[in-house]
Amino acid sequence: MTATGIKSSRLKEIPVPIPPLAEQHRIVAKVDQLMALCDQLKARLGEARQVHGNLANALIGQALNNEKKSRAQAVDFSAYLISKLASQRTFGRVAHMKLLFLADSHLGLGLMDGYRRHAAGPLDTTIYRVEERAAQEGLYSTSIEVLKSGQEKVSYHIGANISRSIETAASALGAAQKKLDRLIALFEGRKTDDLEAVATLYAVWNDALAGGLHPNDEWLISEFRGNWHEAKERFTPDILGKWLGWMRDNGLVPTGNSAVTKSQAAFLFN
């Protein structure tokens, strides 16, 4: 006896409707189609999981790589520059700051973001703390010499531990180390005023691009001499025009993506 009260023997006698043969074929074909679709979905799900796993591994690898790069700080790149240029008589603090600015901005290192439109700028006063830390860690030290003109000249002296920072900076740069070495080579033996002119032009140009402008040389020179600091007026338009041509010839053209400079007044109100 079944749950419905019908004997099991009686069930065998009850007629069961069966679809026509053609309909059965259509049903089987539809089931086969659905099974094939399920197989495709299963395969795609497996592929998606593999892609997800590869993406996760790539993101983890990138994060670890960025963490490795982030270990290189301003003091390491400063030490790298000092190791190359400390022996040059013309290399002092102004040249140090200008070259560090150019390296930071042109290579996109993101070391500093407080560059001021100082008389000998662009200047980020973080440089003083960088030099103090370098001395504490035995990377390099400074000494001050009073010149006949009465001006003070800062000289740099390589320390026992400088190789550590050189390796850290080189590791963080990777293939870009060649670009930094080329940048350094461009200014070997040049006067401090040369570095100041190029660094300031680069900053003025980058600021304009960051603000959505597309300045010509006349505008850049006017901004350099009239909207930075009165001390910049000593650079003549002819000299600045030649430096702009030199920058283009040597690939020192900003993109507008680097840190913008601020006036002294802007820092007083921030």
C-alpha positions in Angstrom: 0.0 0.0 0.0 1.4 3.4 -1.0 1.0 6.7 0.9 -1.9 7.6 -1.3 -3.8 4.3 -0.6 -3.1 2.7 -3.9 -1.6 -0.8 -4.0 1.8 -1.0 -5.6 0.6 -3.7 -7.9 -2.2 -1.4 -9.0 0.3 1.3 -9.9 1.8 -0.9 -12.6 -1.5 -0.9 -14.3 -2.1 2.8 -14.3 -1.3 4.3 -17.8 1.5 6.9 -17.8 1.5 9.4 -20.6 4.7 9.6 -22.6 5.6 12.4 -25.0 5.8 11.6 -28.7 9.2 10.3 -29.8 10.0 13.6 -31.6 9.3 15.5 -28.4 11.5 13.1 -26.4 14.3 13.9 -28.8 13.8 17.6 -28.4 13.8 17.2 -24.6 17.0 15.1 -24.7 18.6 17.7 -27.0 17.6 20.5 -24.6 19.0 18.6 -21.6 22.2 18.0 -23.5 22.4 21.7 -24.4 21.9 22.7 -20.7 24.5 20.2 -19.6 27.0 21.6 -22.1 26.2 25.1 -20.8 26.8 23.9 -17.3 30.2 22.5 -18.3 31.1 25.9 -20.0 30.1 27.8 -16.9 32.1 25.4 -14.7 35.2 25.9 -17.0 34.8 29.7 -16.9 34.4 29.7 -13.2 37.7 27.8 -12.9 39.4 30.3 -15.3 38.0 33.2 -13.2 39.3 31.7 -10.0 42.7 31.3 -11.7 42.7 34.9 -12.9 41.6 36.0 -9.4 44.5 34.1 -7.9 47.0 35.5 -10.3 45.7 39.0 -9.7 45.9 38.6 -6.0 49.5 37.3 -6.3 50.3 40.3 -8.5 48.8 42.8 -6.1 50.7 41.2 -3.2 53.9 41.3 -5.2 53.3 44.9 -6.1 52.6 45.8 -2.5 55.8 44.1 -1.4 57.7 45.9 -4.1 56.3 49.3 -3.2 57.1 48.6 0.5 60.7 47.8 -0.5 60.9 51.0 -2.5 59.3 53.1 0.2 62.2 52.2 2.5 64.4 54.6 0.4 64.0 58.1 1.9 65.2 61.6 1.1 68.3 61.0 3.2 69.3 58.0 1.1 69.0 59.9 -2.2 70.8 62.9 -0.6 73.6 60.6 0.4 73.7 59.2 -3.2 74.2 62.7 -4.5 76.8 63.5 -1.9 78.8 60.4 -2.8 79.0 61.6 -6.4 79.6 65.3 -5.9 81.1 66.0 -2.5 84.6 66.3 -3.9 83.7 69.1 -6.2 84.6 72.6 -5.0 81.4 74.1 -6.5 79.1 71.7 -4.8 77.5 73.3 -1.7 74.1 73.3 0.0 72.4 75.4 -2.6 73.6 73.0 -5.3 72.7 70.0 -3.1 69.1 71.3 -2.6 68.6 72.1 -6.3 69.9 68.8 -7.6 67.8 66.9 -5.0 64.8 68.9 -6.2 65.5 68.0 -9.8 66.0 64.4 -9.0 62.8 64.3 -6.9 60.7 66.1 -9.5 62.1 64.7 -12.8 62.3 61.1 -11.6 59.0 61.3 -9.7 60.5 60.1 -6.4 58.0 61.9 -4.1 60.6 62.8 -1.5 59.4 66.3 -0.5 56.3 68.4 -1.1 57.1 71.6 0.7 59.2 73.5 -1.9 59.1 77.2 -1.4 59.8 80.1 -3.8 62.8 81.1 -1.8 65.6 83.5 -2.9 67.8 80.5 -3.8 64.8 78.2 -4.2 63.1 75.9 -4.9 63.8 75.1 -1.2 62.3 72.6 1.1 63.5 73.3 4.6 63.4 69.5 5.2 66.9 69.5 3.8 68.3 70.7 7.1 66.7 67.8 9.0 68.0 65.5 6.2 71.5 66.7 6.8 71.2 66.3 10.5 70.0 62.8 10.2 72.8 62.0 7.7 75.4 63.2 10.2 73.8 61.1 13.1 73.8 58.0 10.9 77.3 58.5 9.7 76.4 58.9 6.1 78.0 62.3 5.6 78.8 65.5 7.6 79.0 69.2 6.8 81.4 71.9 7.5 81.1 75.7 7.0 83.7 77.9 5.5 83.5 81.7 5.4 84.6 82.9 2.0 86.4 86.2 1.2 83.1 87.7 0.1 81.7 87.1 3.6 79.4 84.4 2.4 79.3 81.0 4.0 80.1 77.9 2.0 78.9 74.5 3.1 81.1 71.5 2.2 80.2 67.8 2.5 82.4 65.0 3.8 81.6 61.3 3.1 80.9 59.2 6.2 81.8 55.6 7.0 78.2 54.3 6.5 77.3 56.1 3.3 77.4 52.9 1.2 74.3 51.7 3.0 72.2 54.6 1.8 73.8 54.4 -1.7 72.6 50.8 -2.0 69.2 51.6 -0.6 68.7 54.4 -3.1 70.0 52.3 -6.0 67.7 49.4 -5.1 64.7 51.7 -5.0 65.6 53.3 -8.3 66.1 50.1 -10.2 66.5 50.9 -13.9 65.9 54.6 -13.2 69.4 54.7 -11.5 70.8 55.4 -15.0 68.5 58.5 -15.3 69.7 59.8 -11.9 73.4 59.2 -12.9 72.8 61.0 -16.2 71.2 64.0 -14.3 74.1 64.2 -12.0 76.6 64.1 -14.9 74.8 67.0 -16.6 75.8 69.3 -13.7 79.2 68.0 -12.9 81.6 71.0 -12.7 78.9 73.5 -13.3 78.4 76.7 -11.2 75.8 76.9 -8.5 74.0 79.6 -10.5 73.6 77.2 -13.4 71.9 74.7 -11.1 69.7 77.4 -9.6 68.6 78.7 -13.0 67.7 75.2 -14.3 65.9 74.1 -11.1 63.9 77.3 -10.9 62.9 77.1 -14.6 61.9 73.5 -14.1 59.8 74.5 -11.1 58.1 77.4 -12.8 57.4 75.3 -15.9 56.0 72.4 -13.8 53.8 74.7 -11.7 52.3 76.2 -14.9 51.6 72.8 -16.4 50.1 71.6 -13.1 47.8 74.6 -13.3 46.5 73.7 -16.7 48.7 76.3 -18.6 50.8 75.7 -21.7 53.4 78.5 -21.3 55.8 79.7 -24.0 59.4 80.7 -23.2 58.5 84.4 -22.7 55.9 83.5 -20.1 58.3 81.2 -18.2 61.1 83.8 -18.2 58.7 86.5 -17.0 57.3 84.2 -14.2 60.9 83.3 -13.2 62.1 86.9 -12.9 58.9 88.6 -11.7 56.8 86.2 -9.6 59.4 84.2 -7.6 61.8 86.3 -5.6 63.5 89.6 -6.4 66.9 87.8 -6.2 66.0 86.0 -9.4 66.1 89.2 -11.4 69.9 88.8 -11.7 69.3 86.1 -14.3 68.9 87.9 -17.7 66.2 86.8 -20.2 68.9 85.8 -22.7 70.5 83.5 -20.2 67.2 82.0 -19.2 66.2 81.5 -22.8 69.5 79.6 -23.5 68.9 77.4 -20.4 65.3 76.5 -21.6 66.8 75.4 -24.9 69.4 73.4 -23.0 66.8 71.7 -20.9 64.8 70.6 -24.0 68.0 69.3 -25.6 68.8 67.2 -22.5 65.2 66.0 -21.9 64.7 68.0 -18.7 61.1 68.9 -19.5 58.5 68.7 -16.7 55.1 67.1 -17.0 53.2 69.0 -14.4 52.9 65.9 -12.1 55.6 66.9 -9.6 55.0 68.8 -6.3 54.2 72.5 -7.0 56.1 75.3 -5.3 54.5 77.8 -2.9 55.3 81.4 -2.1 56.7 82.3 1.3 53.4 84.0 2.1 51.5 80.8 1.4 53.6 79.0 4.1 52.8 81.7 6.6 49.1 81.1 6.3 49.2 77.2 6.2 
